[in-house]
Amino acid sequence: MAQKMLLKLFNYSRIKLRRARANYGELQNEIHAYLKRQPFYLIVQPSPNDTKEWVVRVREEVPVEFSAVIGDVIHNLRAALDLMAVQLVQT
């Protein structure tokens, strides 16, 4: 009986964890699509001191939307912990 009660208590935390997983999956898909477009490339060129220089050229900046999705993941994980702590105190 107590175990069923605990499982019910943590339902809200589980919902937030599911949202965090969904956001993380979305981020993985977006990163994959970004890298597939080959947003940067490498050039090896001679340098003045008879060595080689490796230079990265950027064709496409990292999308600012990535930071929002990362924030959503972190927020949902933190909210899940907050909800769990509140529910533990209330029991």
DSSP file (Angstrom, degrees, kcal/mol; ACC not computed):
  #  RESIDUE AA STRUCTURE BP1 BP2  ACC     N-H-->O    O-->H-N    N-H-->O    O-->H-N    TCO  KAPPA ALPHA  PHI   PSI    X-CA   Y-CA   Z-CA
    1    1 A M     >        0   0    0      0, 0.0     4,-1.8     0, 0.0     5,-0.1   0.000 360.0 360.0 360.0 -44.7    0.0    0.0    0.0
    2    2 A A  H  >  +     0   0    0      1,-0.2     4,-2.2     2,-0.2     5,-0.1   0.868 360.0  54.2 -64.3 -36.3    2.8    2.5    0.9
    3    3 A Q  H  > S+     0   0    0      2,-0.2     4,-2.5     1,-0.2    -1,-0.2   0.911 107.1  50.2 -65.1 -42.1    4.6    1.7   -2.4
    4    4 A K  H  > S+     0   0    0      1,-0.2     4,-2.2     2,-0.2    -1,-0.2   0.889 110.0  51.9 -61.2 -38.5    1.5    2.5   -4.4
    5    5 A M  H  X S+     0   0    0     -4,-1.8     4,-2.3     2,-0.2    -2,-0.2   0.913 109.8  48.3 -64.4 -43.2    1.2    5.8   -2.5
    6    6 A L  H  X S+     0   0    0     -4,-2.2     4,-1.7     2,-0.2    -2,-0.2   0.906 110.1  51.8 -64.8 -41.3    4.8    6.7   -3.3
    7    7 A L  H  < S+     0   0    0     -4,-2.5    -1,-0.2     1,-0.2    -2,-0.2   0.913 111.7  46.9 -61.4 -41.8    4.3    5.9   -6.9
    8    8 A K  H >< S+     0   0    0     -4,-2.2     3,-1.4     1,-0.2     4,-0.3   0.892 108.2  57.0 -65.5 -39.2    1.2    8.1   -7.1
    9    9 A L  H >< S+     0   0    0     -4,-2.3     3,-0.5     1,-0.3     4,-0.3   0.859 106.6  48.4 -60.6 -36.6    3.1   10.9   -5.2
   10   10 A F  T 3X S+     0   0    0     -4,-1.7     4,-2.3     1,-0.2    -1,-0.3   0.278  77.8 104.5 -92.3  12.0    5.9   11.1   -7.8
   11   11 A N  H <> S+     0   0    0     -3,-1.4     4,-2.1     1,-0.2    -1,-0.2   0.905  80.3  51.5 -58.4 -42.2    3.6   11.2  -10.9
   12   12 A Y  H <> S+     0   0    0     -3,-0.5     4,-1.9    -4,-0.3    -1,-0.2   0.886 109.3  50.1 -64.4 -38.0    4.2   14.9  -11.3
   13   13 A S  H  > S+     0   0    0     -4,-0.3     4,-2.3     1,-0.2    -1,-0.2   0.904 108.7  52.7 -64.8 -40.5    8.0   14.4  -11.2
   14   14 A R  H  X S+     0   0    0     -4,-2.3     4,-2.4     2,-0.2    -2,-0.2   0.886 106.3  53.5 -62.8 -38.1    7.6   11.6  -13.8
   15   15 A I  H  X S+     0   0    0     -4,-2.1     4,-2.1     1,-0.2    -1,-0.2   0.931 109.7  47.5 -61.9 -45.1    5.7   14.0  -16.1
   16   16 A K  H  X S+     0   0    0     -4,-1.9     4,-2.3     1,-0.2    -2,-0.2   0.882 110.7  52.2 -64.5 -37.9    8.5   16.5  -15.9
   17   17 A L  H  X S+     0   0    0     -4,-2.3     4,-2.4     2,-0.2    -1,-0.2   0.895 107.8  51.6 -65.4 -39.0   11.1   13.8  -16.5
   18   18 A R  H  X S+     0   0    0     -4,-2.4     4,-2.4     2,-0.2    -2,-0.2   0.910 109.9  49.6 -62.7 -40.8    9.2   12.7  -19.6
   19   19 A R  H  X S+     0   0    0     -4,-2.1     4,-2.8     2,-0.2    -2,-0.2   0.904 109.5  51.7 -64.0 -40.7    9.2   16.3  -20.9
   20   20 A A  H  X S+     0   0    0     -4,-2.3     4,-2.5     1,-0.2    -2,-0.2   0.918 110.5  48.5 -62.1 -42.8   13.0   16.5  -20.2
   21   21 A R  H  X S+     0   0    0     -4,-2.4     4,-2.5     2,-0.2    -2,-0.2   0.907 111.7  49.5 -62.9 -41.6   13.5   13.3  -22.3
   22   22 A A  H  X S+     0   0    0     -4,-2.4     4,-2.3     2,-0.2    -2,-0.2   0.919 112.3  47.4 -64.7 -43.5   11.3   14.7  -25.1
   23   23 A N  H  X S+     0   0    0     -4,-2.8     4,-2.4     2,-0.2    -1,-0.2   0.898 111.6  51.0 -63.0 -40.3   13.2   18.0  -25.1
   24   24 A Y  H  X S+     0   0    0     -4,-2.5     4,-2.4     2,-0.2    -2,-0.2   0.902 109.4  50.3 -65.1 -40.8   16.5   16.1  -25.1
   25   25 A G  H  X S+     0   0    0     -4,-2.5     4,-2.2     2,-0.2    -2,-0.2   0.904 110.0  50.7 -62.1 -41.5   15.4   14.0  -28.0
   26   26 A E  H  X S+     0   0    0     -4,-2.3     4,-2.4     2,-0.2    -2,-0.2   0.914 109.9  50.5 -61.1 -43.2   14.4   17.1  -29.9
   27   27 A L  H  X S+     0   0    0     -4,-2.4     4,-2.7     1,-0.2     5,-0.2   0.917 108.7  51.4 -62.3 -43.7   17.8   18.6  -29.2
   28   28 A Q  H  X S+     0   0    0     -4,-2.4     4,-2.4     1,-0.2    -1,-0.2   0.914 111.1  48.2 -59.8 -43.1   19.6   15.5  -30.5
   29   29 A N  H  X S+     0   0    0     -4,-2.2     4,-2.4     2,-0.2    -1,-0.2   0.911 112.2  48.8 -63.5 -42.7   17.6   15.6  -33.7
   30   30 A E  H  X S+     0   0    0     -4,-2.4     4,-2.3     2,-0.2    -2,-0.2   0.898 111.9  48.5 -65.4 -41.0   18.3   19.3  -34.2
   31   31 A I  H  X S+     0   0    0     -4,-2.7     4,-2.8     2,-0.2     5,-0.2   0.920 111.2  50.8 -64.5 -43.4   22.0   18.8  -33.6
   32   32 A H  H  X S+     0   0    0     -4,-2.4     4,-2.0    -5,-0.2    -2,-0.2   0.926 111.7  47.2 -59.7 -45.8   22.1   15.9  -36.0
   33   33 A A  H  X S+     0   0    0     -4,-2.4     4,-1.0     2,-0.2    -1,-0.2   0.893 112.4  50.8 -63.6 -40.1   20.3   18.0  -38.7
   34   34 A Y  H >< S+     0   0    0     -4,-2.3     3,-0.7     1,-0.2    -2,-0.2   0.939 112.2  45.1 -62.5 -48.7   22.7   20.9  -38.1
   35   35 A L  H >< S+     0   0    0     -4,-2.8     3,-1.6     1,-0.2    -1,-0.2   0.820 105.4  62.2 -67.2 -30.4   25.8   18.7  -38.4
   36   36 A K  H 3< S+     0   0    0     -4,-2.0    -1,-0.2     1,-0.3    -2,-0.2   0.795  96.1  60.1 -64.6 -27.9   24.4   17.0  -41.5
   37   37 A R  T << S-     0   0    0     -4,-1.0    -1,-0.3    -3,-0.7    -2,-0.2   0.441 109.7-126.7 -78.4   1.4   24.5   20.5  -43.2
   38   38 A Q    <   -     0   0    0     -3,-1.6    -3,-0.1     1,-0.1    -2,-0.1   0.971  33.6-175.3  49.4  68.0   28.2   20.5  -42.7
   39   39 A P        +     0   0    0      0, 0.0    20,-3.6     0, 0.0    21,-1.9   0.596  62.2  24.9 -73.4 -10.9   28.2   23.9  -41.0
   40   40 A F  E     -A   58   0A   0     18,-0.3     2,-0.3    19,-0.2    18,-0.2  -0.975  63.5-166.4-147.3 161.4   32.0   24.2  -40.7
   41   41 A Y  E     -A   57   0A   0     16,-2.3    16,-3.1    -2,-0.3     2,-0.4  -0.957  19.8-118.7-146.8 164.6   35.1   22.8  -42.4
   42   42 A L  E     -A   56   0A   0     -2,-0.3     2,-0.4    14,-0.2    14,-0.2  -0.867  18.4-168.0-111.9 136.3   38.8   22.6  -41.8
   43   43 A I  E     -A   55   0A   0     12,-3.0    12,-3.2    -2,-0.4     2,-0.6  -0.987   7.9-156.7-121.5 132.5   41.6   24.1  -43.9
   44   44 A V  E     +A   54   0A   0     -2,-0.4    10,-0.2    10,-0.2    -2,-0.0  -0.948  26.5 167.6-106.9 120.2   45.2   23.2  -43.4
   45   45 A Q  E     -A   53   0A   0      8,-2.8     8,-4.0    -2,-0.6     2,-0.1  -0.930  38.8 -96.6-133.4 154.5   47.5   26.0  -44.6
   46   46 A P  E     -A   52   0A   0      0, 0.0     6,-0.2     0, 0.0     0, 0.0  -0.382  37.4-149.3 -67.8 147.5   51.2   26.9  -44.4
   47   47 A S    >   -     0   0    0      4,-2.8     3,-1.2    -2,-0.1     4,-0.3  -0.745  28.6-101.6-113.2 165.9   52.1   29.3  -41.7
   48   48 A P  T 3  S+     0   0    0      0, 0.0     4,-0.0     0, 0.0    -1,-0.0   0.754 116.2  58.8 -59.7 -26.2   55.0   31.8  -41.7
   49   49 A N  T 3  S-     0   0    0      1,-0.0     3,-0.1     2,-0.0     0, 0.0  -0.022 121.5 -97.9 -97.9  32.7   57.3   29.7  -39.4
   50   50 A D  S <  S+     0   0    0     -3,-1.2     2,-0.2     1,-0.2    -1,-0.0   0.751  92.8 104.6  60.9  28.8   57.3   26.7  -41.8
   51   51 A T  S    S-     0   0    0     -4,-0.3    -4,-2.8    -6,-0.0     2,-0.4  -0.637  73.4 -99.1-119.1-175.2   54.6   24.8  -39.9
   52   52 A K  E     -A   46   0A   0     -6,-0.2     2,-0.4    -2,-0.2    -8,-0.0  -0.874  24.4-147.4-111.8 144.7   51.0   24.2  -40.8
   53   53 A E  E     -A   45   0A   0     -8,-4.0    -8,-2.8    -2,-0.4     2,-0.6  -0.899   5.8-147.7-107.9 135.8   48.0   26.1  -39.5
   54   54 A W  E     -A   44   0A   0     -2,-0.4     2,-0.5   -10,-0.2   -10,-0.2  -0.921  20.9-175.0-103.5 121.4   44.7   24.4  -38.9
   55   55 A V  E     -A   43   0A   0    -12,-3.2   -12,-3.0    -2,-0.6     2,-0.6  -0.962  15.8-149.1-122.1 130.5   41.8   26.9  -39.5
   56   56 A V  E     -A   42   0A   0     -2,-0.5     2,-0.5   -14,-0.2   -14,-0.2  -0.869  11.7-159.5 -98.6 125.8   38.2   26.2  -39.0
   57   57 A R  E     -A   41   0A   0    -16,-3.1   -16,-2.3    -2,-0.6     2,-0.6  -0.896   8.3-145.5-105.1 132.5   35.8   28.0  -41.3
   58   58 A V  E     +A   40   0A   0     -2,-0.5   -18,-0.3   -18,-0.2     3,-0.1  -0.871  22.6 173.4-104.1 122.0   32.2   28.4  -40.2
   59   59 A R  S    S+     0   0    0    -20,-3.6     2,-0.4    -2,-0.6   -19,-0.2   0.791  77.3  21.1 -89.6 -34.8   29.5   28.4  -42.8
   60   60 A E  S    S-     0   0    0    -21,-1.9    -1,-0.3   -26,-0.0   -23,-0.0  -0.986  80.1-127.9-141.6 124.3   26.6   28.4  -40.4
   61   61 A E        -     0   0    0     -2,-0.4     3,-0.0    -3,-0.1   -21,-0.0  -0.231  41.7 -88.7 -65.4 158.5   26.5   29.5  -36.8
   62   62 A V        -     0   0    0      1,-0.1    -1,-0.1     2,-0.1     2,-0.0  -0.553  55.4-105.0 -65.9 128.6   25.2   27.3  -34.1
   63   63 A P    >   -     0   0    0      0, 0.0     3,-1.5     0, 0.0     4,-0.4  -0.314  16.3-138.6 -61.2 135.3   21.4   28.0  -33.9
   64   64 A V  T >> S+     0   0    0      1,-0.3     3,-0.9     2,-0.2     4,-0.9   0.741  98.6  74.8 -65.0 -22.1   20.5   30.1  -30.8
   65   65 A E  H 3> S+     0   0    0      1,-0.2     4,-2.1     2,-0.2    -1,-0.3   0.776  81.0  71.1 -61.7 -25.6   17.4   27.9  -30.4
   66   66 A F  H <> S+     0   0    0     -3,-1.5     4,-2.6     1,-0.2    -1,-0.2   0.914  94.6  53.1 -56.6 -42.5   19.7   25.2  -29.1
   67   67 A S  H <> S+     0   0    0     -3,-0.9     4,-2.3    -4,-0.4    -1,-0.2   0.872 107.0  51.8 -63.9 -35.9   20.2   27.2  -25.9
   68   68 A A  H  X S+     0   0    0     -4,-0.9     4,-2.0     2,-0.2    -1,-0.2   0.910 111.3  46.2 -66.3 -41.7   16.4   27.4  -25.4
   69   69 A V  H  X S+     0   0    0     -4,-2.1     4,-2.2     2,-0.2    -2,-0.2   0.901 111.9  51.2 -69.0 -39.7   16.0   23.7  -25.7
   70   70 A I  H  X S+     0   0    0     -4,-2.6     4,-2.4     1,-0.2    -2,-0.2   0.917 109.9  51.2 -60.9 -42.1   18.9   23.0  -23.4
   71   71 A G  H  X S+     0   0    0     -4,-2.3     4,-2.8    -5,-0.2    -2,-0.2   0.885 107.6  52.5 -61.1 -39.6   17.3   25.4  -20.9
   72   72 A D  H  X S+     0   0    0     -4,-2.0     4,-2.5     2,-0.2    -1,-0.2   0.910 109.2  49.5 -62.7 -42.7   14.0   23.5  -21.2
   73   73 A V  H  X S+     0   0    0     -4,-2.2     4,-2.2     2,-0.2    -2,-0.2   0.956 114.4  44.2 -60.5 -50.8   15.8   20.2  -20.5
   74   74 A I  H  X S+     0   0    0     -4,-2.4     4,-2.6     1,-0.2     5,-0.2   0.915 113.0  51.6 -62.5 -43.7   17.5   21.6  -17.4
   75   75 A H  H  X S+     0   0    0     -4,-2.8     4,-2.8     1,-0.2    -1,-0.2   0.922 110.4  48.1 -60.8 -44.8   14.3   23.4  -16.2
   76   76 A N  H  X S+     0   0    0     -4,-2.5     4,-2.1     2,-0.2    -1,-0.2   0.877 111.7  49.9 -66.2 -37.0   12.3   20.2  -16.4
   77   77 A L  H  X S+     0   0    0     -4,-2.2     4,-1.7    -5,-0.2    -1,-0.2   0.927 113.7  45.5 -65.3 -43.8   14.9   18.2  -14.6
   78   78 A R  H  X S+     0   0    0     -4,-2.6     4,-2.5     1,-0.2    -2,-0.2   0.911 111.8  52.0 -64.9 -42.0   15.1   20.8  -11.8
   79   79 A A  H  X S+     0   0    0     -4,-2.8     4,-2.9     1,-0.2     5,-0.2   0.878 105.9  55.2 -62.4 -37.8   11.3   21.0  -11.6
   80   80 A A  H  X S+     0   0    0     -4,-2.1     4,-2.0     1,-0.2    -1,-0.2   0.912 110.1  46.0 -61.5 -41.9   11.1   17.2  -11.3
   81   81 A L  H  X S+     0   0    0     -4,-1.7     4,-2.5     2,-0.2    -2,-0.2   0.909 112.3  50.8 -67.2 -41.3   13.4   17.4   -8.2
   82   82 A D  H  X S+     0   0    0     -4,-2.5     4,-2.5     1,-0.2    -2,-0.2   0.940 111.2  47.7 -60.5 -47.3   11.5   20.3   -6.7
   83   83 A L  H  X S+     0   0    0     -4,-2.9     4,-2.4     1,-0.2    -1,-0.2   0.893 111.6  50.9 -61.9 -39.7    8.2   18.4   -7.1
   84   84 A M  H  X S+     0   0    0     -4,-2.0     4,-2.2    -5,-0.2    -1,-0.2   0.923 110.7  48.4 -64.2 -43.8    9.7   15.3   -5.6
   85   85 A A  H  X S+     0   0    0     -4,-2.5     4,-2.1     2,-0.2    -2,-0.2   0.915 112.1  49.0 -63.4 -42.9   11.0   17.3   -2.6
   86   86 A V  H  X S+     0   0    0     -4,-2.5     4,-2.1     1,-0.2    -1,-0.2   0.922 112.1  48.3 -62.2 -44.7    7.7   19.0   -2.0
   87   87 A Q  H  X S+     0   0    0     -4,-2.4     4,-0.9     1,-0.2    -1,-0.2   0.854 109.8  52.4 -67.8 -33.6    5.8   15.7   -2.2
   88   88 A L  H  < S+     0   0    0     -4,-2.2     3,-0.4     1,-0.2    -1,-0.2   0.901 110.5  47.9 -66.8 -39.6    8.3   14.1    0.2
   89   89 A V  H  < S+     0   0    0     -4,-2.1    -2,-0.2     1,-0.2    -1,-0.2   0.868 108.5  55.0 -67.8 -36.4    7.8   16.9    2.7
   90   90 A Q  H  <        0   0    0     -4,-2.1    -1,-0.2     1,-0.2    -2,-0.2   0.710 360.0 360.0 -72.1 -19.4    4.0   16.7    2.4
   91   91 A T     <        0   0    0     -4,-0.9    -1,-0.2    -3,-0.4    -2,-0.2   0.493 360.0 360.0 -85.9 360.0    3.9   13.0    3.3
